[in-house]
Amino acid sequence: MNKVYASATEALADIVRDGQTIAVGGFGLCGIPEALIAALRDSGAKQLTCISNNAGVDGFGLGQLLATRQVKKMISSYVGENKEFERQYLAGELELEFTPQGTLAEKLRAGGSGIPAFFTKTGVGTIVAEGKEVREFNGEKYVMEPSLTADVALVKAYKADKSGNLVFRRTARNFNPVCAMAGKITVAEVEHIVETGEIDPDDVHLPGIFVQRLVLNTTPEKRIEQRTVRAK
């Protein structure tokens, strides 16, 4: 099975459509699949539900999809750094399922592992728990959180072999592995593609069974979201 596609546009052409749930890896602007996000924007797919830690910034990352009004709902843990996100949400134009960061990661991991729900103490007694089952274990209350899956997952990795085994680079790993696990179809954007067998099995961070398509992007932009330097 050939998993390598000539471009991000080609990799998404027959799998994205209106109304889908899309899981997108990244944390801020670190480790985001920028070429795949741009291709999703250009596809014109709308009424999307996007699962992502946050929504990029104005004009970059998932912020591009907000600008073109392609996103109906965000499932996120952080909603700062994006004025258009704020504007649409406060105007009632964008739905938001606000989720604690660790819970969001576990919801994706559980979904990718075939676990329908789990119990956590995070959010008990807050609006996070509203409408959800709360159960007591050993004298402590826990809220039940349903897992998350996505029709399509878009992720970013540093290296892949042609079988789709992925290697991530430092903190750019972040939400990418769990997003990939949760996707029914996962497309990975990578900076290097090598032959199957060239990556030592002990160096594989995510097995290729979770990845259906690969796109090579040798020149990612890698923006810095907030550059902070020490005064001289």
Beta strands, then each sheet from edge to edge (+ up, - down):
strand 1: 4-5
strand 2: 21-24
strand 3: 48-51
strand 4: 71-76
strand 5: 95-98
strand 6: 117-120
strand 7: 134-137
strand 8: 140-146
strand 9: 150-161
strand 10: 166-167
strand 11: 183-194
strand 12: 213-216
sheet 1: 1+ 12+ 11+ 9+ 2+ 3+ 4+ 5+
sheet 2: 1+ 12+ 11+ 9+ 10-
sheet 3: 6+ 8- 7+
end
